[in-house]
Amino acid sequence: MLQEYVDRKYRTDNKPAVEANLIKDKVAIVGIGQTKYTRDSGRDELDLACEAIKNAVDDAGLKISDIDGFDTFILDRLALPMLVNSLGISNIRFSGEVSGGGGAGCAVAMHAAAAVATGQANYVCCYRSLNEASGHRYGRGDDFIEYMPVALTPNYAYSWPLGFVTPLGWAGVWGKRWMYEFDITREQIGWWPVVLREYAQNNPDSMFYGRPMTHQDYMESPMIVDPLKLHDCCLNTDGAAAYIITTVERARDLKQKPAIIAAASESCPVEQEIQTVYQRPIISGLVETWYAGQELYRVAECGPDDIDVAQLYDPYSIGGIIQLEELGFCERGEGGKFIEGGDNIRIDGKIPCNTSGGLLSEAYLHGYNLVIEGVRQIRGTSYNQVKDVELSLVTGGPGVQSSGIILRR
Amino acid sequence: MAELIQGIPIMRPYMDQDNQGYWDAIKNHKLVLQHCSKCDRFIHPPRPMCPSCRSQDTLEWKESSGKGIIYSFIMFTSPKMAYPAFELPYAVVLVEMEEGPRISANTHEIEPDELQIGLPVEATFADLPDGQTVLWFKKREA
C-alpha cells in the first residue's frame, strides 16, 4: 500500500503525458479580490462575496457580465443562484463545488482551469466567503452540541463521540507521532508561527497587523489541545476572497500580468480520511501533500529547488512544517531542524513561506488568501515581495484530500 | 480520565451497513474488527469491499484480542476546543491493536502523566446512564 510514498519514488510511466496537459502554461489567474479580513463583519456572506468578486473583476479589467463560470469547494453557505442573482449575470455555463474542504484550496483553481482550457467557459470566478469569527466556527467542538446528537458521518463515529471533535485534535494525533519519531521540539515548531507573524507586520490587510509576537510569547501561550498551543492554531476570520481564471491567450488583453498555471493537481491517496488519517503505514507524514507535490513537479517539469516562494495551507503550524518535508524543501523528519531560528522560511531564506502571514497571521480564508498571495508574488506586488520570482507554489490543506498549484511568470 | 459530566450527552456514532457490526459488538462488550477471509487482512474502518482483493463477499467480523499499544495520543486541556460533556483534561489515544488496525478511544484509569507512546493497553467497556456502551482503553501488563 502506498508503495510510491514509502519508497519515495513517484512513478511517471502510468501518468498522463505532460505534453497532453491542456492547463499547463495555457491558463492563468488574471484577477484577485478580497474584502477586509475582520473578526466581525456585521454583514452576511453573500454581501461579502459580491464585494470580493467585484474587486477581482475590476482588478482583472473585466466586467461582471464577462463571468460565465463559478467554482468553490464544500462547506460554503452560498448557493450559486444567490450569487448570479445579486451580481446580475445573464447566464452561467459552468459551476463546480469540489469535495475535501480546505484540501481543495487549489483544486478549485484546477477545476476552473479545466473549464476554460476545454472551452466550457471563458472567465471562471473562484470564490470563498466566510463569517467564521462572528458566526459558525467549523473547527470548534462545542458548536456541535446544540444540534448534533449523532456524529455526522460513519467515519466521524470513531472520533466525535469521544469528545474528539476538532481538526486540531485529529491533527494533533499525527503531529504528536511526528514529534515522537523525529524528536521534534515545541521550541522548533514555534518558529513557524513566529515568522508568519513577522510577515503579517508588513501586511496592513492582515488580522495581526500591528500585533507582533516573539518566540517567547509563543512559548508562553496556553496549550489548547496538547501538542498544539494557542499560536499554533489558525485565525477565525470574517471576509471573502475571489480570483478570476481564463486562458493565457485572453489574458494578453487584460489589465494585469497573468500568473500562469504551470501545474495543478489534486491528491487523494488510499486510506485518506478527514484529518483522522490513522491507518496508513506512516502517519507522521502528509502522504496527500507528497502526492500533490510530486505531480506538480512532474507536470511543471521542475523540483523543489526551482520554487522561489511557497504558500502552504497551515491550519496549524505542524501542518505547515511537515509539508516542507513532503514537498522536498528538507528531508523527511528534518522539518524541526529546518525551521529552527526561522531563517529558512524568511524572505531571503531557502524557501520563503506564507509571505502574507498565512492562515495563522493574515486570515483564515480557507486557503484563498494563499492563492491570492501566490499571484501577488508572481506580479511583484506582495507586501513581502521575494526577489525575481519565477515559480510560486501554493498548496491545499493537509490531512484531507488535497491539492496544489505552481504559478509562473 | 474520561470523566463524563452528568446531564450532557455524548454524541452517538452514526451507523450504516458497514459499521453496524462493530457498534453492535461494543454493545456486547466485545471489540471486533473487519477481516477479509481471502486475504487474511484486517481492515479499519469497515467498508463494503476488501481494498486488496476487491471482493465483497469475503468480509467478516473477527474478535480482537483487545490488546494493543498507544501509538499516539492527545490531551484536551482547554475548554476552547473541547467537548463539554467531558471533564478537563481528557485524553484520546490512538491504539495500534495486535491485529494491526489503529483504534481511537478515551482512556480509563490512566493518569495524564502516565500516558506515553508505547504504553501497553487493553480494551474495557462501560455502560453509560444514557444507555450507550463505550470502548475505553486501560493499562495492562506488557
Interface residues (C-beta under 8 A of the other chain):
Chain A: G139 R140 G141 D142 F144 I145 M148 P149 V150 A151 L152 T153 P154 N155 Y156 A157 Y158 S159 W160 P161 L162 G163 F164 V165 T166 L168 G169 G172 V173 W174 K176 R177 Y180 P222 M223 I224 V225 D226 P227 V270 T276 Y278 Q279 I283
Chain B: I8 P9 I10 M11 R12 P13 Y14 M15 D16 D18 N19 W23 H44 P45 P51 Y71 S72 F73 I74 M75 F76 T77 S78 P79 K80 M81 A82 Y83 P84 A85 F86 P89 Y90 V92 L94 P101 R102 I103 S104 A105 N106 I117 Q132 V134
